[in-house]
Amino acid sequence: MPLDSILFQHIETTPGICSGKPRIAGTRIRVQDIYVWYELQGMSTDAIVDAYPHLTLADVHAALAYYYDHRDTIHKDIEADRALINAMKQRYPSKLRQTLHDRASDGDSLSS
């Protein structure tokens, strides 16, 4: 079986699911999630499977292979997500953060 066929058994994109971003087939776990856990957070492939037992090692390795073949696109997706999150934070500030700030300004303490 050609390598592309094996990869496509594990990775899929579907408009309307995870914004059409590549994900592990049958799940909502995106390739970029696997990349973040593995590369940025230092989780091993076994640790990822332990944390998400519905995944197989083959799923995780396929996601990493897909990432390495599409780095620029995945990084652009991650940056777009960050920009959206920052815009939402600006538009909808945290009410909890404001309440805590107001309490600290009034001299209230959380322990009282």
VOTOR-844795 format. One line per field, with one value per residue: residue number from 1; residue in one letter; x, y, z of N, C-alpha, C in turn. Coordinates in pm, 1 decimal, always signed. Atoms other than C-alpha are relative to their C-alpha. Last residue first. Layout:
pos	[NUM_...]
code	[A_...]
n_px	[X_...]
n_py	[Y_...]
n_pz	[Z_...]
ca_px	[X_...]
ca_py	[Y_...]
ca_pz	[Z_...]
c_px	[X_...]
c_py	[Y_...]
c_pz	[Z_...]
***
This chain:
pos	[112_111_110_109_108_107_106_105_104_103_102_101_100_99_98_97_96_95_94_93_92_91_90_89_88_87_86_85_84_83_82_81_80_79_78_77_76_75_74_73_72_71_70_69_68_67_66_65_64_63_62_61_60_59_58_57_56_55_54_53_52_51_50_49_48_47_46_45_44_43_42_41_40_39_38_37_36_35_34_33_32_31_30_29_28_27_26_25_24_23_22_21_20_19_18_17_16_15_14_13_12_11_10_9_8_7_6_5_4_3_2_1]
code	[S_S_L_S_D_G_D_S_A_R_D_H_L_T_Q_R_L_K_S_P_Y_R_Q_K_M_A_N_I_L_A_R_D_A_E_I_D_K_H_I_T_D_R_H_D_Y_Y_Y_A_L_A_A_H_V_D_A_L_T_L_H_P_Y_A_D_V_I_A_D_T_S_M_G_Q_L_E_Y_W_V_Y_I_D_Q_V_R_I_R_T_G_A_I_R_P_K_G_S_C_I_G_P_T_T_E_I_H_Q_F_L_I_S_D_L_P_M]
n_px	[+102.6_+15.8_+70.6_-91.3_+55.7_-62.1_+80.5_-3.0_-134.6_-14.0_+80.2_-69.7_-116.6_+48.8_+42.2_-121.6_-68.4_+72.9_+35.2_-93.8_+74.8_+142.7_+17.3_-32.7_+113.9_+110.1_-32.9_+11.6_+142.5_+54.7_-46.3_+73.1_+135.9_-4.4_-21.0_+125.1_+93.2_-40.8_+38.4_+145.8_+38.5_-35.2_+81.5_+19.3_-131.4_-54.2_+75.7_-47.9_-132.0_+20.2_+53.0_-112.2_-89.1_+67.4_+0.0_-131.8_-102.7_-98.7_+69.0_-8.4_+113.7_+94.0_+48.8_+94.8_+118.6_+74.1_+68.9_+113.6_-41.3_+62.7_-93.3_+19.5_-5.9_-116.3_-125.7_-26.7_-21.1_-126.4_-104.0_+3.1_-71.8_-143.1_-66.0_-137.7_-13.3_-13.0_+99.6_+128.0_-4.2_+19.9_-29.5_-142.3_-58.6_-25.5_-129.8_-51.2_+96.1_+52.2_+141.8_+50.3_+105.9_+18.3_-10.7_+83.7_+138.3_+18.7_-5.4_+123.8_+109.1_-5.0_-82.4_+85.4]
n_py	[-48.8_+87.7_+122.4_+112.5_+131.6_+52.4_-39.2_-145.3_-36.9_+37.1_-94.1_-128.8_+14.4_+9.1_-134.6_-81.4_+44.9_-58.6_+94.1_+13.8_+51.2_-31.4_-145.0_-51.8_+30.5_-89.9_-135.1_+0.7_+4.4_-131.6_-94.9_+30.2_-49.4_-146.2_-29.2_+29.8_-108.5_-117.8_+22.7_-10.1_-139.8_-91.1_-120.8_-24.4_-23.3_-129.3_-102.3_+5.4_-62.8_-144.4_-52.4_-9.0_-107.3_-129.0_-26.8_-53.9_+103.0_-13.4_+35.7_+142.4_+11.2_-108.1_+22.1_+111.6_-51.4_-82.4_+89.6_+56.6_+108.4_+129.4_+108.2_+39.3_-116.4_-87.7_+71.7_+92.0_-78.0_-73.4_+101.2_+36.8_-102.8_+22.9_-51.7_-33.0_-144.2_-75.4_+43.4_+50.2_+146.2_+59.5_+143.8_+26.5_+60.9_-104.2_-59.9_+69.0_-9.1_-134.7_-6.0_-136.3_-44.7_-145.2_-58.1_+79.1_-42.8_-128.5_+26.0_+68.8_-98.4_-78.0_-120.4_-117.3]
n_pz	[-92.7_-116.0_+36.7_+19.0_-36.7_-120.4_-116.3_-7.9_-44.2_-141.1_-79.5_+2.2_-86.3_-138.1_-40.6_-14.5_-120.9_-113.2_-106.2_-112.2_-114.5_+17.6_+4.9_-133.0_-87.6_+38.2_-48.5_-146.3_-32.8_+33.2_-102.6_-123.8_+21.4_-13.2_-142.2_-71.2_+35.1_-77.0_-140.3_-11.3_+21.6_-110.1_+20.5_+143.1_+58.5_-42.0_+73.2_+138.3_+2.0_-19.8_+126.4_+93.4_-45.0_+17.4_+143.9_+32.9_+8.7_+106.6_+124.4_+32.5_+91.9_-32.6_-136.7_+6.8_+70.2_-96.1_-93.8_+73.5_+89.5_-26.9_-29.4_-139.4_-88.5_+19.2_+20.4_-111.6_-122.7_+10.5_-18.4_-142.1_-75.0_+17.1_+119.8_-36.5_+15.1_-124.1_-96.7_+52.3_-1.4_-132.0_-3.8_-21.2_+118.5_+101.5_-36.0_-118.7_-109.5_-22.3_+33.3_-11.5_+90.0_+1.2_-133.5_-90.0_+14.3_-66.4_-143.7_-36.6_-0.3_-123.7_+4.4_+0.0]
ca_px	[-1196.3_-928.9_-963.4_-867.3_-1055.2_-846.5_-1078.8_-817.0_-767.9_-1142.7_-1167.0_-880.1_-1040.7_-1371.8_-1198.4_-1013.8_-1338.4_-1524.9_-1261.7_-1263.4_-1485.2_-1363.1_-999.3_-1001.0_-1182.1_-916.6_-640.1_-807.6_-853.4_-488.1_-375.1_-589.8_-447.4_-96.4_-170.5_-317.4_-10.7_+212.3_+14.9_+43.3_+417.1_+482.0_+295.7_+513.4_+641.1_+284.8_+154.2_+431.1_+342.5_-24.4_+67.2_+284.9_-2.8_-255.0_-9.0_+45.1_-328.3_-580.4_-889.7_-657.7_-610.4_-379.4_-204.4_-181.8_-20.9_+214.6_+321.2_+399.9_+613.4_+495.3_+748.2_+502.4_+617.2_+710.6_+478.7_+178.2_+190.1_+237.3_-46.5_-274.9_-166.0_-270.3_-615.8_-798.7_-1168.5_-1182.6_-1287.4_-972.5_-698.2_-727.3_-640.7_-815.0_-1159.6_-1265.8_-1238.4_-1529.3_-1723.9_-1533.5_-1380.5_-1010.7_-872.1_-566.6_-533.8_-638.3_-499.2_-150.8_-168.8_-282.9_-1.5_+250.9_+148.7_+0.0]
ca_py	[+3725.6_+3511.0_+3670.2_+4006.5_+4325.7_+4645.4_+4820.8_+4802.6_+4432.9_+4379.2_+4571.6_+4373.0_+4046.4_+4155.3_+4266.5_+3933.9_+3746.6_+3952.0_+3861.9_+4108.6_+4036.7_+4236.6_+4242.1_+3878.3_+3786.8_+3964.7_+3785.3_+3448.1_+3519.9_+3623.4_+3310.2_+3089.8_+3261.1_+3203.2_+2832.1_+2802.2_+2976.3_+2732.0_+2436.9_+2571.8_+2631.7_+2292.3_+2083.4_+1771.5_+1777.7_+1821.3_+1529.2_+1308.2_+1424.0_+1345.5_+1004.3_+936.7_+1021.7_+811.0_+517.5_+537.6_+490.1_+742.3_+650.5_+642.3_+1021.0_+1095.5_+757.6_+803.1_+1145.1_+1000.0_+725.9_+985.1_+1166.2_+1497.7_+1779.9_+2068.2_+2245.3_+1955.1_+1671.9_+1847.6_+2137.2_+1911.7_+1681.7_+1983.2_+2111.7_+1780.4_+1844.0_+1630.1_+1645.0_+1271.2_+1021.6_+1070.1_+1260.5_+1620.1_+1849.1_+2186.6_+2229.3_+2472.6_+2191.6_+2023.1_+2249.4_+2145.4_+1803.0_+1730.1_+1385.1_+1215.9_+849.3_+646.9_+928.0_+859.8_+492.6_+584.5_+838.1_+570.5_+340.7_+0.0]
ca_pz	[+5330.4_+5164.8_+4820.9_+4961.6_+4919.3_+4913.4_+4669.2_+4390.7_+4456.7_+4436.7_+4109.0_+3957.5_+4064.2_+3912.7_+3590.7_+3557.6_+3621.6_+3361.2_+3101.8_+2813.9_+2512.0_+2212.1_+2312.2_+2419.2_+2096.3_+1888.8_+2079.3_+2023.9_+1652.3_+1614.8_+1796.4_+1569.9_+1259.8_+1395.3_+1444.7_+1094.0_+945.7_+1135.9_+996.1_+640.0_+665.9_+822.8_+564.4_+512.4_+871.7_+998.1_+791.6_+929.2_+1281.9_+1224.8_+1080.6_+1385.7_+1617.9_+1427.8_+1404.1_+1779.3_+1813.6_+1934.0_+2141.1_+2442.0_+2442.3_+2737.0_+2707.3_+2329.5_+2379.0_+2640.3_+2397.0_+2128.9_+2383.6_+2523.4_+2494.8_+2523.5_+2207.1_+1979.5_+2084.4_+2236.1_+1991.5_+1687.3_+1799.0_+1836.1_+1492.8_+1336.9_+1476.5_+1728.4_+1640.5_+1581.7_+1313.4_+1111.3_+1292.5_+1186.3_+898.1_+928.9_+774.6_+1045.4_+1300.9_+1122.6_+885.6_+574.5_+631.6_+637.1_+702.9_+848.1_+952.2_+648.2_+433.4_+569.2_+468.8_+118.9_+84.3_+189.2_-95.9_+0.0]
c_px	[-137.5_-108.4_-25.2_-83.9_+107.5_-59.0_+60.5_-75.6_+10.7_+136.3_+13.2_-73.7_+78.9_+117.2_-48.7_-36.3_+124.4_+65.8_-69.1_-54.4_+94.7_-82.8_-147.8_-17.4_+24.5_-121.8_-109.9_+28.8_-21.0_-148.6_-57.6_+38.6_-86.3_-138.2_+1.6_+12.4_-134.2_-88.8_+37.0_-44.9_-150.6_-51.4_+26.8_-71.1_-8.1_+132.8_+53.1_-70.8_+58.8_+133.6_-21.4_-45.3_+116.8_+94.6_-68.4_+8.6_+134.6_+94.0_+91.9_-77.5_-6.0_-127.3_-104.6_-56.2_-106.6_-125.7_-83.7_-79.4_-123.9_+54.9_-63.5_+86.0_-13.6_+10.2_+119.9_+139.2_+36.0_+29.9_+138.0_+110.7_-2.8_+77.5_+147.8_+76.3_+139.6_-3.3_+6.5_-90.3_-139.9_+11.9_-5.2_+24.4_+148.4_+69.0_+43.4_+140.5_+40.1_-103.3_-47.6_-144.2_-28.8_-109.3_-34.1_-6.9_-98.0_-146.1_-26.6_-5.3_-132.4_-112.3_-11.1_+90.1]
c_py	[-48.5_+47.2_-87.7_-123.1_-106.0_-131.4_-49.6_+51.6_+150.2_+40.1_-29.4_+102.0_+130.4_-11.3_-0.3_+140.2_+84.4_-40.2_+72.9_-94.3_-21.3_-38.4_+37.7_+151.0_+51.1_-22.1_+99.9_+138.8_+5.2_+6.4_+138.7_+97.4_-24.6_+61.7_+150.9_+34.7_-20.3_+120.8_+121.1_-15.6_+20.0_+142.0_+105.5_+132.1_+24.8_+28.9_+138.4_+105.8_-1.2_+73.1_+150.6_+51.8_+16.0_+115.3_+133.2_+33.3_+67.7_-119.4_+19.4_-42.3_-144.3_-8.1_+104.7_-31.3_-108.8_+57.5_+78.5_-94.5_-49.6_-103.3_-133.2_-119.5_-37.1_+109.3_+94.7_-62.0_-91.8_+75.2_+66.9_-100.8_-27.2_+103.2_-38.1_+35.7_+45.3_+149.4_+72.7_-48.4_-50.4_-150.4_-52.7_-150.9_-30.8_-55.1_+102.6_+52.6_-75.6_-2.1_+142.7_-1.3_+147.7_+35.3_+148.9_+65.8_-85.5_+43.2_+129.2_-27.4_-63.4_+103.3_+80.7_+123.8]
c_pz	[-34.3_+94.5_+122.4_-32.0_-19.5_+46.7_+130.3_+122.8_+14.3_+54.2_+148.9_+85.5_+7.1_+97.1_+144.3_+47.9_+25.1_+131.5_+115.1_+107.4_+117.8_+122.6_-6.0_+5.4_+141.3_+89.2_-33.7_+55.7_+150.8_+34.5_-23.6_+110.9_+123.7_-20.4_+22.5_+148.4_+70.6_-30.7_+84.5_+144.6_+17.7_-19.2_+107.7_-28.7_-151.0_-70.3_+35.1_-84.2_-141.5_-3.6_+9.9_-136.0_-96.6_+32.1_-29.7_-148.4_-24.7_+2.9_-121.7_-124.5_-50.4_-83.6_+37.6_+138.7_-7.9_-64.1_+99.9_+89.7_-75.1_-97.9_+37.1_+39.6_+147.0_+106.4_-0.8_-11.6_+116.4_+129.9_-4.6_+30.9_+149.9_+81.4_-2.9_-127.4_+43.8_-30.7_+133.5_+113.0_-35.1_-10.9_+143.0_+5.9_+13.0_-124.3_-104.0_+25.0_+125.3_+112.8_+23.7_-47.3_+22.6_-99.3_+5.5_+137.2_+79.7_-6.5_+76.3_+149.7_+41.4_+6.9_+129.5_+0.0]
***
